Amino acid sequence: MFSKYREEQPIAYQILNNTIKKQNISHAYLFISNNYSKTMDFAITFAKEIILKDITDNQVKENIANQINNGTYNNLILIDPEGIIIKKEVVENLQKELSNKSIDGNKRIYIINNCEKLNTQSSNSILKFLEEPEEDIIAILITDNKYQLLETITSRCLNIRLQDDKAPTEDNLSTKEKIGMNLFNKTDEMNEFINNSHTDEFIDNLVKFIVHYEKNRIQTLLYLNKIWHEKIKDKSEMILAFDIMILFYNDVLTYKVNNKINIFKDLDDQINEMCKNNTMDQICHKLDVLIKSKRKIRNNVNSKLLMDKLVINFGGENCD
């Protein structure tokens, strides 16, 4: 059962379980393993949850579950490379296998472990697959370093960062150091973020925006120019801002689940208040809105329209 990961991976579990519950399953996921020792099992269990969710016949469900556990279910394909690269031929064989229609009508899911091993040719083949998704095919890509992947691949997937189950304590790190460690895999980029004299002000402005929204909700539309557009100047800042807000609401979700704050520990009062005023579904919904809105930034969407829609969708049930 996927619920066994509720404690170990509370953020990833809540986000993914929410997509299943709301029938809002993405066509592609990127699991950033972050050294989590059970990433492949996590991915397979999530895939099993998707495949079994609409099967009402208990005997059929049990048979398929057993096939998945034994690695013999045809609609779940695992690619776990042992060499240093994943060649184009591997992806071509995968595409041929998926070209056959599902016999039982269930979702077809493929999992590629260590997908950073895709070479240029195989990366382009996967990218084409992601750009033209079929309704019943779902991709789950796994990597420990998403920056080794084509940005066009990562942007077409719902990015899910898992928590390292062997990570040392970060209690002595500042908030911006924790943000830097979570957002940047390259040391020079992380140090540039941490040492930038404007970083503290940038983070503070984002927190003020979130707090303002949580207090004023839809009325925030009236103040967007002052509390957002005057502060966030270009596309790169927009992407960074959304990444930090996703981390913030991840902390809100984590606190809601088990009263633990990973990054924004100096804002425990505000996070506690937000947990009181938001249900689990509402927090997951806001994370979903942020993730989907971030994808649109790369498509040169009008930033003012994007933020207007974000504020409106934050309080709604659906996000385009």
Backbone as numpy.savetxt, mean C-alpha at the origin, in Angstrom:
# Nx Ny Nz CAx CAy CAz Cx Cy Cz
-6.22 -18.77 7.80 -7.05 -17.57 7.80 -6.19 -16.32 7.80
-6.59 -15.34 6.98 -5.83 -14.09 6.88 -5.80 -13.34 8.20
-6.81 -13.55 9.05 -6.92 -12.82 10.32 -5.76 -13.13 11.27
-5.00 -14.20 11.00 -3.87 -14.53 11.88 -2.79 -13.46 11.82
-2.85 -12.59 10.80 -1.84 -11.53 10.67 -2.30 -10.21 11.28
-3.46 -10.23 11.93 -4.00 -9.00 12.50 -3.04 -8.35 13.50
-2.37 -9.16 14.31 -1.47 -8.63 15.32 -0.08 -8.33 14.77
0.44 -9.22 13.91 1.79 -9.05 13.38 1.88 -7.91 12.38
0.87 -7.77 11.55 0.86 -6.75 10.50 -0.46 -5.98 10.56
-0.68 -5.22 11.63 -1.99 -4.57 11.81 -2.37 -3.59 10.71
-1.40 -2.83 10.21 -1.73 -1.83 9.18 -2.04 -2.52 7.86
-1.12 -3.37 7.40 -1.33 -4.07 6.13 -2.60 -4.91 6.18
-2.81 -5.59 7.32 -4.00 -6.44 7.45 -5.28 -5.61 7.32
-5.35 -4.50 8.04 -6.58 -3.69 8.01 -6.84 -3.13 6.63
-5.79 -2.65 5.95 -5.97 -2.09 4.60 -6.45 -3.17 3.63
-5.77 -4.30 3.63 -6.11 -5.36 2.68 -7.44 -6.02 3.01
-7.71 -6.25 4.28 -8.99 -6.84 4.67 -10.14 -5.91 4.32
-9.89 -4.61 4.41 -10.91 -3.63 4.07 -11.22 -3.66 2.57
-10.18 -3.86 1.74 -10.43 -3.92 0.29 -11.26 -5.14 -0.07
-11.04 -6.24 0.64 -11.84 -7.45 0.39 -13.28 -7.24 0.85
-13.42 -6.70 2.05 -14.75 -6.51 2.63 -15.60 -5.58 1.78
-14.97 -4.55 1.20 -15.71 -3.56 0.42 -15.72 -3.88 -1.07
-15.26 -5.08 -1.44 -15.23 -5.48 -2.85 -14.44 -4.47 -3.69
-13.34 -3.99 -3.13 -12.54 -2.96 -3.78 -11.13 -3.49 -4.03
-11.05 -4.71 -4.54 -9.77 -5.38 -4.73 -9.04 -4.78 -5.92
-7.77 -4.44 -5.72 -6.95 -3.87 -6.78 -6.51 -4.94 -7.76
-6.15 -4.54 -8.97 -5.66 -5.51 -9.96 -4.18 -5.81 -9.74
-3.50 -5.00 -8.89 -2.07 -5.23 -8.67 -1.65 -4.69 -7.30
-0.87 -5.50 -6.59 -0.34 -5.11 -5.27 1.18 -5.23 -5.30
1.83 -4.30 -4.59 3.27 -4.40 -4.37 3.49 -4.49 -2.87
3.93 -5.66 -2.40 4.24 -5.84 -0.98 5.73 -5.52 -0.77
5.99 -4.47 -0.01 7.36 -4.09 0.32 7.69 -4.80 1.63
8.48 -5.88 1.54 8.61 -6.83 2.64 9.30 -6.25 3.87
10.23 -5.30 3.66 10.87 -4.66 4.80 11.46 -5.69 5.77
12.02 -6.76 5.20 12.66 -7.84 5.97 11.68 -8.69 6.79
10.39 -8.56 6.53 9.41 -9.38 7.25 9.63 -10.84 6.84
9.80 -11.71 7.80 10.22 -13.09 7.53 9.12 -13.96 6.94
7.85 -13.54 7.00 6.75 -14.38 6.54 6.02 -13.75 5.34
6.75 -12.96 4.56 6.10 -12.21 3.48 5.41 -13.12 2.46
6.08 -14.18 2.02 5.47 -15.06 1.02 4.22 -15.74 1.57
4.29 -16.21 2.80 3.10 -16.83 3.41 1.98 -15.81 3.55
2.33 -14.58 3.90 1.35 -13.48 4.00 0.67 -13.27 2.66
1.46 -13.24 1.58 0.92 -13.00 0.24 0.01 -14.16 -0.20
0.45 -15.39 0.06 -0.35 -16.56 -0.33 -1.67 -16.59 0.45
-1.61 -16.28 1.74 -2.82 -16.28 2.56 -3.79 -15.20 2.11
-3.26 -14.04 1.73 -4.11 -12.97 1.20 -4.75 -13.41 -0.11
-3.95 -14.04 -0.99 -4.48 -14.54 -2.26 -5.58 -15.57 -2.01
-5.36 -16.45 -1.05 -6.36 -17.47 -0.71 -7.66 -16.80 -0.24
-7.53 -15.74 0.55 -8.71 -15.03 1.04 -9.53 -14.47 -0.12
-8.85 -13.93 -1.13 -9.54 -13.37 -2.30 -10.25 -14.49 -3.07
-9.53 -15.58 -3.31 -10.06 -16.68 -4.11 -11.28 -17.33 -3.45
-11.24 -17.48 -2.12 -12.30 -18.21 -1.42 -13.49 -17.35 -1.01
-13.36 -16.03 -1.11 -14.35 -15.14 -0.49 -15.77 -15.31 -1.03
-15.92 -15.65 -2.32 -17.27 -15.73 -2.90 -17.76 -17.16 -3.07
-16.99 -18.14 -2.60 -17.40 -19.55 -2.73 -18.29 -19.93 -1.55
-19.49 -20.35 -1.85 -20.46 -20.66 -0.79 -20.50 -22.14 -0.44
-20.10 -23.00 -1.37 -20.11 -24.44 -1.14 -18.91 -24.80 -0.26
-19.16 -25.26 0.95 -18.08 -25.53 1.91 -17.12 -26.61 1.44
-17.65 -27.62 0.75 -16.79 -28.70 0.26 -15.84 -28.20 -0.83
-16.39 -27.38 -1.74 -15.56 -26.78 -2.80 -14.51 -25.87 -2.20
-14.93 -25.08 -1.23 -14.00 -24.16 -0.56 -12.86 -24.93 0.11
-13.20 -26.00 0.77 -12.17 -26.81 1.46 -11.21 -27.44 0.46
-11.76 -27.93 -0.66 -10.91 -28.56 -1.67 -9.91 -27.57 -2.27
-10.41 -26.36 -2.59 -9.54 -25.34 -3.17 -8.50 -24.89 -2.15
-8.92 -24.72 -0.90 -7.99 -24.32 0.15 -6.87 -25.34 0.29
-7.21 -26.62 0.23 -6.20 -27.67 0.33 -5.24 -27.64 -0.87
-5.80 -27.37 -2.05 -4.95 -27.28 -3.25 -3.97 -26.11 -3.13
-4.47 -24.99 -2.61 -3.58 -23.83 -2.42 -2.49 -24.16 -1.42
-2.86 -24.80 -0.33 -1.88 -25.18 0.69 -0.82 -26.14 0.14
-1.25 -27.00 -0.80 -0.33 -27.98 -1.38 0.42 -27.45 -2.60
0.08 -26.23 -3.02 0.74 -25.65 -4.19 0.30 -26.24 -5.50
-0.92 -26.78 -5.56 -1.40 -27.43 -6.79 -2.60 -26.73 -7.40
-2.98 -25.56 -6.89 -4.16 -24.86 -7.42 -3.74 -24.08 -8.66
-4.37 -24.38 -9.79 -3.95 -23.81 -11.08 -4.14 -22.30 -11.18
-5.07 -21.75 -10.42 -5.36 -20.32 -10.52 -4.48 -19.46 -9.61
-3.52 -20.09 -8.92 -2.55 -19.35 -8.11 -1.16 -19.76 -8.56
-0.47 -18.84 -9.20 0.85 -19.13 -9.78 1.93 -18.40 -8.98
2.93 -19.14 -8.52 4.01 -18.56 -7.72 5.29 -18.55 -8.53
5.95 -17.41 -8.55 7.28 -17.30 -9.16 8.24 -16.86 -8.07
9.11 -17.78 -7.68 10.06 -17.52 -6.59 11.46 -17.79 -7.13
12.09 -16.81 -7.77 13.35 -17.04 -8.49 14.52 -17.39 -7.57
15.35 -18.28 -8.05 16.54 -18.65 -7.30 17.79 -17.96 -7.86
17.76 -17.60 -9.13 18.91 -16.94 -9.75 18.95 -15.46 -9.47
19.85 -14.75 -10.16 20.03 -13.32 -9.89 19.08 -12.45 -10.70
18.45 -13.03 -11.75 17.49 -12.25 -12.54 16.26 -13.10 -12.86
15.17 -12.39 -13.15 13.97 -13.05 -13.69 13.93 -12.71 -15.18
14.11 -13.71 -16.01 14.23 -13.47 -17.44 12.86 -13.25 -18.10
12.90 -12.66 -19.28 11.69 -12.37 -20.03 10.89 -13.64 -20.30
11.62 -14.77 -20.52 10.94 -16.03 -20.83 10.02 -16.47 -19.69
10.43 -16.19 -18.46 9.61 -16.55 -17.30 8.28 -15.80 -17.34
8.35 -14.50 -17.65 7.15 -13.68 -17.72 6.29 -14.10 -18.90
6.91 -14.43 -20.03 6.14 -14.87 -21.20 5.40 -16.17 -20.90
6.07 -17.08 -20.19 5.41 -18.34 -19.81 4.24 -18.08 -18.85
4.44 -17.13 -17.96 3.36 -16.74 -17.03 2.17 -16.21 -17.81
2.43 -15.35 -18.79 1.34 -14.76 -19.57 0.60 -15.81 -20.39
1.35 -16.79 -20.92 0.70 -17.88 -21.67 -0.21 -18.69 -20.76
0.29 -18.96 -19.55 -0.50 -19.75 -18.59 -1.77 -19.00 -18.20
-1.66 -17.69 -18.06 -2.82 -16.90 -17.65 -3.77 -16.61 -18.82
-3.32 -16.90 -20.03 -4.19 -16.67 -21.19 -5.34 -17.68 -21.24
-5.16 -18.79 -20.53 -6.24 -19.79 -20.44 -7.27 -19.33 -19.42
-8.51 -19.40 -19.79 -9.58 -18.97 -18.90 -9.69 -19.88 -17.68
-10.08 -19.27 -16.57 -10.26 -20.02 -15.33 -11.37 -21.05 -15.50
-11.07 -22.30 -15.16 -12.07 -23.38 -15.30 -13.22 -23.19 -14.31
-12.90 -22.80 -13.06 -13.93 -22.68 -12.03 -14.49 -21.27 -11.90
-14.01 -20.34 -12.75 -14.54 -18.98 -12.73 -14.00 -18.10 -11.62
-13.02 -18.60 -10.85 -12.46 -17.82 -9.76 -11.37 -16.87 -10.26
-10.96 -15.97 -9.39 -9.88 -15.06 -9.70 -8.60 -15.85 -9.98
-7.78 -15.34 -10.90 -6.46 -15.92 -11.14 -5.42 -14.94 -10.59
-4.54 -15.45 -9.77 -3.58 -14.59 -9.07 -2.18 -15.12 -9.30
-1.25 -14.20 -9.62 0.15 -14.61 -9.70 0.96 -13.78 -8.71
1.91 -14.45 -8.06 2.77 -13.83 -7.07 4.21 -13.93 -7.56
4.88 -12.80 -7.65 6.29 -12.79 -8.05 7.12 -12.33 -6.86
7.87 -13.24 -6.28 8.74 -12.90 -5.16 10.05 -12.29 -5.68
10.65 -11.42 -4.89 11.91 -10.76 -5.29 11.79 -10.16 -6.68
10.71 -9.41 -6.90 10.45 -8.89 -8.25 11.48 -7.84 -8.68
12.33 -7.38 -7.75 13.41 -6.47 -8.14 14.41 -7.17 -9.06
14.31 -8.53 -9.16 15.20 -9.29 -10.04 14.73 -9.29 -11.49
13.58 -8.67 -11.76 13.14 -8.53 -13.15 14.18 -7.73 -13.93
14.62 -8.25 -15.08 15.55 -7.46 -15.89 14.76 -6.49 -16.76
15.44 -5.77 -17.61 14.77 -4.73 -18.41 13.65 -5.31 -19.27
13.95 -6.43 -19.94 12.96 -7.03 -20.83 11.75 -7.58 -20.06
12.02 -8.30 -18.97 10.91 -8.88 -18.20 10.12 -7.79 -17.47
10.80 -6.71 -17.06 10.10 -5.57 -16.43 9.12 -4.95 -17.40
9.55 -4.78 -18.65 8.66 -4.18 -19.66 7.48 -5.10 -19.97
7.72 -6.42 -19.93 6.62 -7.36 -20.17 5.59 -7.30 -19.06
6.07 -7.25 -17.81 5.15 -7.14 -16.67 4.42 -5.82 -16.70
5.13 -4.76 -17.07 4.50 -3.43 -17.14 3.35 -3.44 -18.12
3.54 -4.05 -19.28 2.46 -4.11 -20.26 1.28 -4.89 -19.71
1.56 -5.94 -18.94 0.53 -6.75 -18.30 -0.27 -5.91 -17.30
0.44 -5.05 -16.56 -0.20 -4.21 -15.55 -0.99 -3.06 -16.18
-0.51 -2.60 -17.34 -1.18 -1.48 -18.02 -2.50 -1.91 -18.66
-2.60 -3.20 -19.01 -3.81 -3.72 -19.66 -4.36 -4.89 -18.85
-4.79 -4.62 -17.62 -5.21 -5.71 -16.73 -6.53 -6.34 -17.16
-6.59 -7.66 -17.03 -7.85 -8.35 -17.23 -8.60 -8.40 -15.91
-9.91 -8.41 -15.98 -10.74 -8.24 -14.79 -10.50 -9.31 -13.74
-10.22 -10.54 -14.17 -10.12 -11.64 -13.21 -8.68 -12.02 -12.87
-7.69 -11.19 -13.29 -6.28 -11.47 -13.00 -5.73 -10.45 -12.01
-5.09 -10.94 -10.96 -4.53 -10.07 -9.91 -3.05 -10.36 -9.76
-2.25 -9.31 -9.70 -0.81 -9.45 -9.52 -0.44 -9.10 -8.08
0.43 -9.90 -7.50 1.03 -9.57 -6.21 2.55 -9.64 -6.40
3.18 -8.49 -6.35 4.64 -8.41 -6.48 5.24 -8.22 -5.10
6.37 -8.86 -4.85 7.03 -8.76 -3.54 8.46 -8.28 -3.74
8.86 -7.28 -2.97 10.24 -6.79 -3.04 10.66 -6.26 -1.68
11.95 -6.22 -1.45 12.47 -5.59 -0.25 12.98 -4.19 -0.57
13.03 -3.86 -1.87 13.51 -2.54 -2.28 12.76 -2.10 -3.53
11.71 -1.33 -3.33 10.87 -0.93 -4.47 11.60 0.03 -5.41
12.70 0.64 -4.94 13.42 1.59 -5.77 14.27 0.90 -6.84
14.35 -0.42 -6.79 15.01 -1.17 -7.85 14.03 -1.53 -8.97
12.76 -1.18 -8.78 11.74 -1.44 -9.78 11.50 -0.20 -10.62
10.96 -0.39 -11.82 10.55 0.75 -12.63 9.46 1.53 -11.88
9.58 2.83 -11.89 8.57 3.65 -11.21 7.19 3.44 -11.84
7.17 3.16 -13.13 5.89 2.91 -13.81 5.23 1.63 -13.31
6.03 0.70 -12.78 5.46 -0.52 -12.19 4.91 -0.22 -10.80
5.71 0.43 -9.96 5.26 0.71 -8.59 4.03 1.61 -8.57
3.94 2.53 -9.53 2.80 3.45 -9.54 1.50 2.78 -9.97
1.60 1.62 -10.60 0.39 0.91 -11.04 -0.06 -0.14 -10.03
0.64 -0.21 -8.91 0.29 -1.18 -7.87 -0.15 -0.45 -6.60
-0.98 -1.10 -5.83 -1.28 -0.62 -4.48 -0.11 -1.03 -3.60
0.67 -0.03 -3.15 1.87 -0.30 -2.36 1.52 -0.57 -0.91
1.95 -1.72 -0.40 1.70 -2.11 0.99 3.04 -2.39 1.66
3.39 -1.56 2.64 4.66 -1.74 3.35 4.40 -2.59 4.60
5.10 -3.71 4.68 5.00 -4.59 5.83 5.97 -4.15 6.92
5.72 -4.61 8.14 6.58 -4.25 9.26 7.62 -5.33 9.51
8.85 -4.91 9.70 9.94 -5.83 9.99 9.71 -6.47 11.36
9.64 -7.81 11.39 9.38 -8.49 12.66 10.65 -8.69 13.49
11.78 -8.22 12.97 13.02 -8.31 13.74 13.69 -6.94 13.88
12.92 -5.90 13.65 13.49 -4.55 13.64 13.91 -4.12 15.04
15.06 -3.44 15.17 15.47 -2.91 16.46 14.59 -1.74 16.86
14.55 -1.43 18.11 13.72 -0.31 18.58 14.18 1.01 18.00
13.23 1.89 17.71 13.55 3.20 17.15 13.14 4.30 18.13
13.06 3.96 19.41 12.56 4.89 20.40 13.41 6.15 20.51
14.71 6.05 20.21 15.60 7.19 20.37 15.69 8.06 19.12
14.96 7.68 18.06 15.00 8.46 16.83 13.94 9.55 16.85
14.22 10.65 16.16 13.24 11.72 16.03 12.18 11.33 15.02
11.09 12.09 14.99 10.01 11.80 14.05 10.50 11.86 12.62
11.28 12.88 12.28 11.74 13.00 10.89 12.73 11.89 10.53
13.50 11.40 11.49 14.40 10.28 11.23 13.60 9.01 10.94
12.53 8.80 11.70 11.67 7.63 11.47 10.99 7.73 10.11
10.53 8.93 9.75 9.90 9.13 8.44 10.91 8.84 7.34
12.13 9.37 7.51 13.18 9.15 6.52 13.50 7.68 6.33
13.56 6.93 7.44 13.87 5.50 7.37 12.75 4.73 6.68
11.51 5.20 6.81 10.37 4.50 6.21 10.17 4.84 4.74
10.60 6.04 4.32 10.31 6.49 2.96 11.46 6.31 1.99
12.69 6.27 2.50 13.84 6.25 1.60 14.71 5.02 1.84
14.98 4.28 0.77 15.88 3.14 0.87 17.33 3.54 0.61
17.52 4.63 -0.10 18.87 5.11 -0.40 19.34 6.04 0.71
20.52 5.75 1.25 21.03 6.49 2.41 21.19 7.97 2.12
21.69 8.31 0.91 21.91 9.73 0.60 20.60 10.50 0.54
19.54 9.87 0.00 18.24 10.53 -0.06 17.65 10.70 1.33
17.80 9.67 2.16 17.30 9.74 3.53 18.02 10.85 4.31
19.35 10.92 4.18 20.11 11.95 4.90 19.77 13.35 4.41
19.53 13.47 3.10 19.15 14.77 2.55 17.82 15.23 3.15
16.87 14.31 3.27 15.58 14.63 3.87 15.74 15.03 5.34
16.50 14.23 6.09 16.66 14.45 7.53 17.40 15.76 7.81
18.41 16.06 7.01 19.26 17.22 7.28 18.76 18.51 6.64
17.74 18.41 5.82 17.19 19.61 5.18 16.57 20.52 6.24
16.93 21.78 6.20 16.47 22.72 7.24 14.97 22.97 7.18
14.32 22.62 6.07 12.88 22.87 5.92 12.02 21.64 6.26
12.67 20.51 6.55 11.91 19.28 6.77 10.95 19.37 7.95
11.42 19.90 9.08 10.56 20.00 10.25 9.33 20.85 9.97
9.52 21.96 9.27 8.40 22.84 8.93 7.45 22.14 7.97
8.00 21.39 7.03 7.19 20.65 6.05 6.28 19.64 6.75
6.87 18.88 7.67 6.09 17.88 8.42 5.04 18.58 9.28
5.43 19.66 9.93 4.51 20.40 10.80 3.31 20.93 10.01
3.55 21.42 8.80 2.45 21.91 7.96 1.48 20.80 7.58
2.00 19.61 7.33 1.13 18.48 6.98 0.28 18.05 8.17
0.90 18.02 9.33 0.15 17.66 10.54 -0.95 18.69 10.80
-0.63 19.96 10.61 -1.64 21.01 10.80 -2.79 20.84 9.82
-2.47 20.45 8.59 -3.52 20.22 7.59 -4.44 19.09 8.05
-3.84 17.97 8.50 -4.63 16.82 8.94 -5.50 17.18 10.14
-4.90 17.85 11.12 -5.63 18.25 12.33 -6.78 19.19 11.97
-6.50 20.11 11.04 -7.54 21.05 10.61 -8.69 20.30 9.96
-8.36 19.33 9.09 -9.43 18.57 8.45 -10.24 17.79 9.48
-9.56 17.12 10.40 -10.25 16.28 11.38 -11.19 17.11 12.26
-10.89 18.37 12.45 -11.75 19.24 13.26 -12.86 19.89 12.44
-12.55 20.19 11.16 -13.48 21.00 10.37 -14.12 20.26 9.19
-13.60 19.08 8.88 -14.15 18.24 7.82 -14.33 19.00 6.50
-15.54 18.98 5.93 -15.76 19.53 4.59 -15.47 21.03 4.53
-15.55 21.71 5.67 -15.26 23.14 5.70 -13.80 23.44 5.36
-12.96 22.42 5.39 -11.55 22.58 5.04 -11.40 23.10 3.62
-12.37 22.84 2.75 -12.32 23.34 1.38 -12.12 24.85 1.33
-12.65 25.55 2.31 -12.58 27.01 2.32 -11.18 27.52 2.64
-10.36 26.66 3.22 -9.04 27.10 3.69 -7.89 26.39 2.98
-8.19 25.65 1.91 -7.15 24.86 1.24 -6.01 25.71 0.70
-6.33 26.88 0.19 -5.28 27.71 -0.38 -4.25 28.08 0.68
-4.74 28.43 1.87 -3.84 28.86 2.94 -3.10 27.70 3.58
-3.79 26.60 3.84 -3.16 25.52 4.61 -2.55 24.43 3.74
-2.75 24.51 2.41 -2.12 23.51 1.55 -1.39 24.13 0.36
-2.12 24.82 -0.53 -1.53 25.27 -1.79 -0.39 26.26 -1.60
-0.42 27.07 -0.55 0.68 28.00 -0.28 1.89 27.30 0.32
1.70 26.08 0.80 2.79 25.34 1.46 3.44 24.31 0.53
2.64 23.66 -0.32 3.13 22.59 -1.19 3.25 23.14 -2.61
4.48 23.19 -3.12 4.72 23.98 -4.32 4.77 23.18 -5.63
5.24 21.93 -5.61 5.41 21.21 -6.88 5.05 19.73 -6.71
5.18 18.99 -7.82 4.77 17.59 -7.83 5.57 16.74 -6.84
6.89 16.95 -6.78 7.72 16.15 -5.88 7.34 16.39 -4.42
7.01 17.63 -4.07 6.56 17.93 -2.71 5.19 17.31 -2.45
4.33 17.29 -3.47 3.01 16.67 -3.32 3.15 15.19 -3.01
4.01 14.51 -3.76 4.20 13.07 -3.55 4.75 12.81 -2.16
5.75 13.60 -1.75 6.32 13.44 -0.41 5.27 13.71 0.66
4.45 14.75 0.45 3.40 15.09 1.41 2.40 13.95 1.57
2.02 13.33 0.47 1.07 12.21 0.53 1.70 11.01 1.22
2.97 10.76 0.95 3.66 9.66 1.63 3.67 9.86 3.14
3.92 11.07 3.58 3.97 11.36 5.03 2.58 11.26 5.63
1.56 11.75 4.92 0.19 11.64 5.44 -0.25 10.18 5.54
0.19 9.35 4.58 -0.12 7.92 4.65 0.52 7.32 5.90
1.77 7.70 6.19 2.44 7.22 7.42 1.68 7.68 8.65
1.18 8.91 8.62 0.45 9.45 9.78 -0.83 8.65 10.04
-1.62 8.44 8.99 -2.87 7.69 9.18 -2.60 6.21 9.46
-1.43 5.70 9.01 -1.02 4.36 9.43 -0.85 4.32 10.94
-0.25 5.38 11.50 -0.09 5.45 12.96 -1.45 5.54 13.66
-2.36 6.30 13.09 -3.71 6.39 13.66 -4.36 5.01 13.67
-4.22 4.29 12.56 -4.79 2.95 12.45 -4.14 1.99 13.45
-2.81 2.06 13.54 -2.10 1.18 14.48 -2.53 1.45 15.91
-2.68 2.72 16.25 -3.11 3.09 17.60 -4.52 2.59 17.87
-5.36 2.66 16.83 -6.74 2.19 16.97 -6.77 0.69 17.23
-5.80 -0.03 16.64 -5.78 -1.49 16.77 -5.18 -1.92 18.10
-4.02 -1.34 18.44 -3.32 -1.86 19.63 -2.67 -0.78 20.50
-3.13 0.47 20.36 -2.63 1.57 21.20 -1.12 1.76 21.09
-0.57 1.56 19.88 0.85 1.76 19.66 1.05 2.79 18.56
1.95 3.73 18.78 2.29 4.72 17.77 3.73 4.48 17.34
3.94 4.28 16.05 5.28 3.93 15.57 6.15 5.14 15.26
5.57 6.17 14.66 6.37 7.28 14.15 6.07 8.60 14.86
4.80 8.99 14.90 4.42 10.31 15.41 4.10 10.25 16.91
5.04 9.75 17.69 4.79 9.57 19.12 4.60 10.89 19.86
5.17 11.97 19.34 5.01 13.27 19.99 3.63 13.86 19.73
2.81 13.18 18.94 1.45 13.66 18.64 0.40 12.70 19.17
0.72 12.06 20.29 -0.19 11.04 20.82 -1.55 11.60 21.20
-1.61 12.84 21.69 -2.91 13.43 22.06 -3.80 13.60 20.83
-3.21 14.14 19.74 -3.99 14.35 18.52 -4.43 13.01 17.91
-3.54 12.03 17.92 -3.87 10.73 17.36 -4.94 10.04 18.20
-4.83 10.15 19.49 -5.84 9.58 20.38 -7.22 10.19 20.10
-7.24 11.50 19.88 -8.50 12.19 19.60 -9.07 11.73 18.26
-8.20 11.56 17.27 -8.67 11.10 15.95 -9.24 9.69 16.03
-8.61 8.86 16.85 -9.12 7.48 17.02 -10.52 7.49 17.63
-10.76 8.41 18.55 -12.08 8.51 19.17 -13.14 8.94 18.17
-12.72 9.79 17.20 -13.69 10.38 16.26 -13.80 9.64 14.94
-13.02 8.54 14.77 -13.06 7.78 13.53 -13.20 6.29 13.83
-14.04 5.63 13.05 -14.12 4.18 13.14 -12.94 3.57 12.37
-12.74 2.27 12.54 -11.69 1.58 11.79 -11.91 1.72 10.29
-13.16 1.57 9.86 -13.47 1.68 8.44 -13.17 3.08 7.91
-13.45 4.10 8.70 -13.20 5.47 8.27 -11.70 5.74 8.10
-10.90 5.21 9.00 -9.44 5.39 8.89 -8.92 4.67 7.65
-9.39 3.43 7.45 -8.98 2.66 6.26 -9.42 3.37 4.98
-10.61 3.95 5.02 -11.11 4.68 3.85 -10.22 5.87 3.53
-9.79 6.61 4.55 -8.91 7.76 4.31 -7.56 7.32 3.74
-7.04 6.21 4.23 -5.80 5.68 3.68 -6.00 5.30 2.21
-7.13 4.72 1.89 -7.44 4.33 0.52 -7.50 5.56 -0.38
-8.14 6.62 0.11 -8.24 7.88 -0.65 -6.85 8.46 -0.90
-6.00 8.46 0.13 -4.65 9.00 0.00 -3.83 8.20 -1.02
-3.90 6.89 -0.93 -3.13 6.04 -1.84 -3.57 6.25 -3.28
-4.87 6.28 -3.52 -5.38 6.46 -4.88 -5.11 7.87 -5.40
-5.21 8.86 -4.53 -4.95 10.25 -4.94 -3.48 10.44 -5.29
-2.59 9.78 -4.53 -1.16 9.89 -4.80 -0.82 9.41 -6.20
-1.47 8.33 -6.65 -1.23 7.82 -8.00 -1.54 8.88 -9.06
-2.56 9.68 -8.81 -3.00 10.66 -9.80 -2.03 11.83 -9.92
-1.21 12.06 -8.89 -0.24 13.16 -8.94 0.71 12.96 -10.11
1.11 11.71 -10.34 2.08 11.40 -11.39 1.49 11.63 -12.78
0.19 11.73 -12.88 -0.46 11.95 -14.18 -0.72 13.41 -14.47
-0.02 14.28 -13.74 -0.12 15.73 -13.93 -1.54 16.26 -13.77
-2.28 15.66 -12.86 -3.63 16.14 -12.58 -3.55 17.50 -11.90
-4.55 18.34 -12.10 -4.59 19.66 -11.48 -4.58 19.51 -9.96
-3.58 20.11 -9.29 -3.41 19.91 -7.85 -4.58 20.47 -7.04
-5.16 21.57 -7.50 -6.29 22.15 -6.75 -7.52 21.26 -6.84
-7.78 20.73 -8.03 -8.91 19.82 -8.17 -8.68 18.54 -7.38
-7.43 18.07 -7.38 -7.10 16.85 -6.65 -7.36 17.02 -5.16
-6.93 18.15 -4.59 -7.11 18.37 -3.17 -8.57 18.62 -2.81
-9.31 19.30 -3.69 -10.75 19.47 -3.47 -11.43 18.10 -3.37
-11.06 17.23 -4.33 -11.68 15.90 -4.36 -11.26 15.08 -3.16
-9.99 15.24 -2.73 -9.52 14.49 -1.56 -10.33 14.86 -0.32
-10.53 16.13 -0.09 -11.29 16.56 1.09 -12.71 16.05 1.03
-13.31 16.10 -0.16 -14.68 15.60 -0.32 -14.73 14.09 -0.09
-13.78 13.36 -0.71 -13.77 11.89 -0.59 -13.39 11.40 0.80
-12.62 12.19 1.54 -12.26 11.81 2.89 -13.50 11.51 3.72
-14.54 12.25 3.48 -15.75 12.08 4.27 -16.78 11.19 3.63
-16.46 10.65 2.43 -17.41 9.82 1.71 -17.12 8.35 1.85
-17.84 7.55 1.11 -17.70 6.09 1.19 -16.87 5.54 0.04
-16.78 6.33 -1.07 -16.08 5.79 -2.23 -15.08 6.79 -2.74
-14.09 6.27 -3.45 -13.08 7.12 -4.08 -12.84 6.62 -5.50
-12.90 7.50 -6.46 -12.67 7.08 -7.86 -11.22 6.68 -8.05
